[in-house]
Amino acid sequence: MNGPLVENDARALHILWMNAGLSCDGESVSLTAATQPSIEEIVAGALPGLPQVEMHWPYFDFDSGPDQGAGSFIEWWHRAERGELEPFILVVEGSVPDEGSAGAGYWSGFGTDPRTGQPIPASDWLDRLAPHATAIMAVGTCAAYGGVHAMAGNPTGAMGVPDYLGWDWKSKAGLPIVCVPGCPTHPDNLAESIVHLLYRVSGQAPEIALDEALRPRWLFESTVHSGCDRASYYDSSDFATGYDSSSCLVKVGCWGQVVRCNVAKRGWINGVGGCPNVGGICIACTMPGFPDKFMPFMEEPGGPGPAAADYGPLVRTLRGFTLRVTGAGADR
């Protein structure tokens, strides 16, 4: 395990949460639903060994601004820019628009520049804060890969944080960008990733193992299909033709066979819910290229048909034989 990335006598580790990108604030809403751990446990320091955290998040900031005034909330960002806030983790929510295409206006701003009185574009904040950040997290598919705002024809030229800073970008502490995608991000995946990064920065955990898309590997190494309770129907080529069936949903638009996401196993809140667990199709919202590469929704995914179609009838026959022999009843 590597040592701490910040001085041991640091008073607190700051989290600057910037929801100024193009987004629906879905990740902020999602984090309020986390239970393993909860945001309250993170901020209150209820987890063993967790460093003291001061979270500057538009959804709640107990002090609001450095002088405890609501109007000075953005001062935390100015202090970070001046190198006066050390250490800090920058969390980016929402895709980064290309302000060069905004003409005389701007696509997305966060706070006001005291020198000009004009809004500060989200991309400017990335330019200003990235050199000072101990780590950067891109939360949600929009921040990670561009998401909905990066669809073909969108005039904003939106992109994810890795596309903006570079996929090989490293912080001054040597940490890569950590992407936690989803539309929205799974509440506990987000909270767990934040906690792991806090432990890493304080020297109590190894570097987060990331996959080729900069996602935490242990959260995104398996496909939706591998944890889906309808997977056996896929194997036996038993496909639903509508949404009133308990059979496999691949023919009605489910991409779960190739999408890396743990929602089928983890559920949504307290282990309950999640797209495939409540009869919904997987639309690939955790994947780079979403949504363009996975449209149109609610239609069978393109490419070769399911391999199960070749051996599905044999599987059904053998299962039926086993059920009859064991007296467990007839196959469905």
Residue, then its C-alpha position, 0 to 999 in steps of 0.5 A: m500500500n502506498g503512503p499518504l498523498v497529503e500531509n498528515d497534519a492537514r486539518a481537513l480534506h476538502i471536496l469541491w463538488m462542481n455541478a456546473g457541467l451540462s447535466c440534470d443534477g442526477e448524481s447529486v440527487s443519487l448521492t442523497a440516496a446512498t446507504q453503503p455508506s451514506i453521505e451523512e456518514i462520510v461528512a460526519g466522519a462516522l467511518p473508521g479512519l476516514p479523514q476529516v472531510e469538508m464537503h462544498w456541495p451546492y446541495f448542502d454546505f453547512d458553512s455555506g461560504p468561508d465566512q458562513g455567508a451564502g453569498s461567498f460559497i464560490e470563494w472555496w473555488h477561488r481559494a483552491e485556484r489561488g492554492e490556499l485550499e490544500p488538499f482538495i478533491l474536485v468532483v465534476e458533475g455534468s459534461v464539459p461544453d466547448e465554450g469556443s463554440a458559444g459565440a458571445g455567450y456561454w454554455s455553462g457557468f459556475g459563479t461569477d468572476p469578481r474582476t469582470g462580473q461575468p459567469i465563469p465557464a465550467s471549462d475555465w474552472l477545470d483549467r484553473l483547478a486541475p493543476h492544484a487538485t489532489a484528485i479529480m472524479a467525474v461522476g455520471t456518464c455526462a461528466a465521464y464520457g459526454g453523455v446525452h449532451a455529446m450526442a450527434g448534432n448537439p451544438t455545445g460540443a460537449m465532452g467528458v472530463p477525460d476527453y477535456l483533460g486527456w485520458d492519461w491525465k494525472s493529478k499532482a499526486g499522480l492519480p488518474i481521473v476516476c470515472v463513476p458513470g451511470c445515468p444517474t450513477h448508482p448511489d452506493n457506487l458513487a459513495e463507495s468510490i468517494v470513500h475509497l478515494l478519501y482512504r487512498v489520499s490519506g494513505q489507508a488504501p491502495e490506488i483505485a484499480l481502474d478499467e480502460a474506461l477509468r471506472p473502478r474495476w471492482l464495480f464495473e468488471s461484470t456485465v448486467h447479464s451476469g447478475c440478471d435473474r433472467a439470464s437462464y432464459y437467455d441461455s435457453s433462447d426464451f425471449a420476451t416479445g413484450y414487457d409483460s413477460s418474465s423471459c429475457l428482454v434482449k429482443v425488446g432492447c436490452w443491452g445487458q449482455v455487453v454492458r458493464c454495470n452491477v445494478a442487477k446484483r446490487g439493486w438500487i437502494n438498500g439492495v432493492g430495485g434497479c433496471p433489470n430487477v423491476g422489469g426494465i431493459c438495460i440501455a447501456c447508460t454506464m458505457p462510453g458512447f451512450p446514448d448514440k451507440f446504443m440507440p434506438f432504445m427498445e429495439e433489439p440490439g444490432g449485430p449477430g443474434p444471440a448465440a443461445a438461439d443455436y442451442g436454446p431448444l436443446v437446453r430447454t429439452l434437457r432442463g425439462f428432462t431433469l425436472r421430470v426425472t427429479g419430480a420437480g415439475a414440467d419445464r415452463 
